[in-house]
């Protein structure tokens, strides 16, 4: 946003300070400011230039940069490159550890809210997680959380497909995601070890 010619039109004046101040990757900043800034950034990105879905692009950028320690083509250099590289030590045959790390990553980016694993559905070989104590105001950002886990899985060789089943944007009290896993002995054993959840999710 700093280099964009329309930055002052896209961002409220109270947030112009971020254009001039040095941003410290390890510091905490108000979430309300972040959501305004990310929506403004969305308006500057042509979906065709990033593969069609800007939220998925953001997830790929975060995972590959922060966890993988790699730059994403077309996105410039990540200010937090490799900051969570230790999370990438998990393998595709360790789904329990993968989800423990994936849910734990929420607290690396946010100082409020808790991401929890609720249980699993053996018929669909899926895992359900829920975010409590945090209201996400943008539906795209809700989807981004699922995309982040997908991209994290792809990076370590684990097949994961996400869907949003509950959302605070829709007036529900929490956000929830269902993650369908590719069937392997390891993923099926992990899902079977979780509390069994009834029925199907309401993924969108």
Secondary structure, 3 states (H helix, E strand, C coil): CCCCCCHHHHCCHHHCHHHHCCCCCCCCCCHHHHHHHHHHHHHCCCHHHHCCCHHHHHHHHHHHHHHCCCCCCCCCCCCCCCCCHHHHHCCCCCHHHHHHHHHHCHHHHCCCCEEEEEEEECCCCEEEEEEECCCCCCHHHHHHHHHHHHHHHHHHCCCEEEEEEECHHHCCCCEEEEEEECCCHHHHHHHHHCCECCCCCCCC
